[in-house]
Amino acid sequence: MMLPFLVGATRTTDGMIDTAREGTERHRRELGKGDLDWLRALPYVYENDGFAVAHANFANPHFMDYIHDRFEARDSMTSREERMLFVGHTHVPAVFTLGFFSDLYFPDCRHEEDERDFRMKEGCQYLVNVGAVGYPRVRPYSNYVLFDPESGEVQFREVDFDFRGYADAMKAKSIPVPPWIEERIYF
């Protein structure tokens, strides 16, 4: 199932790192008023039958807090009733499971490099960080997830990410290339 949508729109740059703030401000200048109004009208959480999607956490989606560990995942999971939750923001693929062999205080956490595909089990709730289609943080791949709500199957996918092309495109627009992107050109 393909879901071509954006969830939420950054309304403030407070608390952003410099590169994120500068990028947001640059995009605001480049987009027209109609584009910005459309983005601002988007919900922070996309809800569907049995699953939900947010950029960051579900407990307070407008704050865009990261989910790095099982405790942060638990806060998001216990704030929603859907059995399947999808997030990003950290740019690192991960799977968190609540239920079955875990409890509200210590949800099982799974983050496996090679065996991330799974089928949902009865009695479990899942929070999946899909990784990053854009700028990946750990491995040099763009990540995405395929989800079949009928079978409950989740499949992680990755394709090579062209850091050199990314940096060249930034330079062509006179956008400063952060050092951590330059470093990844030489993977």
N, C-alpha and C positions, 0 to 999 in steps of 0.2 A: 504494500500500500504506500503510495507516495502522498505526502501531505505538504504541498507547496504553500507555506505560510510563514509569517514572522510573528513572533510572540512578544508583545509589549514593545515599548520604545523608551529609550533612556530620556527621562525628562529633566534630569539634573546631572551636572558633572562633578558635584561635590563628592569628595572621597576617591576620585579616580586618579590613577597614576598619570603622570604628565603625558605620555604617549597616547593613552586612551582619551584623555580630556581633549588634547589637540586634534585627534582624529574625529571625535564627536563634533567639535566646533567646526572643523573643516567641512564635514558632511552637511552640517546645518547650513553653512554658507552656500554650498553647491546645490542643495535641494530647494525646490520651490515651496511656497507656502502650502499649496495643496498636498504635496508629498509629505511635508512635516505634519500637517493636520491629520492625514491618513495614518501615519505612523503613531501619532499620539493617541488616536482612537482605538488602536489595537489593545486587546486585553493582555495582562501580564501572564495569564494562564489560558492555554487552549484546552478545552474540555471536550471529550468525545465519549462514546459509549464504552466504559470500562478502562479508559486510559486518559492521561492528561500530560501536557507538555508545558514546560516553563524554561526560561533561559537559565535561571539559577535555582534557588531553593523555592519550595512551595510554602513553607511556614510564613514567610514574609517576602513574597515574590518581587515587590517593588523595591526592596533593599538590595537585590542582586547579590546576596551573600553566597559565598562558595560552599560547596559540599566536598570536603576533603576526606572525611572519615565516617565511620559508622554512627557516631553520635550526631553529627550534623545531618547525616542521611535519615536517622531516626526522627529528628524533628520535622523534616519534610514529609516523611511517610506517615507519621501519626496525625498530620494535619489534613490528610486527604483520604477519601474512601476508595478511590480507584485502585485496582490491583496492579496496574502498570503505570509508572511515572517515568518521564523522560526529561533529562536536563542536560546542560552543557556547562559553559562558563569556565570550568577549570581547564578545558581542552585536553583532559586525560580520560580515556575510556575506563569505566568501572561498572560493576554490578553490585548492588546492595540488596539483600533479601531480608524480609521481616516475616516471622511466622514459622511454622513447622518446627524446626529445631532451635528456634531463637525466641526471644521475648522482647517486650517493649524497651527494655533498658540496654540490652546487648544484642542488637540485630547482627545476624551473620553478615560478613562482608567478604566479597569475592572480587578479586581483581587479577585475572589470569591473562597472560600474554597470548597463549595459543588456543585456549579452550573457552572462549567467552560466549559462544553460541549456546542457547539453551531453549527449553520449552517450559513455560510456566507450570508450576505444580499447584495443585489444589491446596487452599489454605495459606498460600504465601502471597505477599505483596512485594513488588520489585521496584527499585529505583535504578534506572540505567542512565549513566552519563555516556552519551554517544561519542564523546571526544570532540574533535574539531575538524570541520570541513575546511575551514580557513587555516590560520596559522597554528600548526601543532606544536605542543610544548616539549614532548619527551622523545617521541620517535618521528622520523621524517616522513610521515604519512598523513594524508587527509583521511578522516574517519567518518563513517556514517553507519546507521543501523537500519535494517529492514525488519519490520514488525508485522506479523500476520495476526490480527486480533481474533480471528476465528480459531486458529490452532494454538495461539499463545506462543508461537515460535519467534525468537529474537535471533537475528544473525548480524554480527558485526562485520563490517567490510572496511578495507583500507586500500588507498591508491597512493602512489608516490606523490610527494609534494615538492614542487619546484621552488626551492628557496631562492635560487639565483634569479629566476624569472620574477619572483615576488619582489625581491630587492630592486631589480632593474626597473620594474614598473613603478615602484615608489620613487626611485631616483628620477625617472622620466617626468614625474609630476612635481618634482622639487620637494618631496616629502622626506624628511630625515629618516634614515634607516636605523632603527635601534641596534645597538651592538649585539644583542642576543640573536638577532636575525642574521646579521653579517657572519657570526660565528657558525651558524648552521649551514652556510653555503659550502663549507668545507667538510661536511659529514663524510 
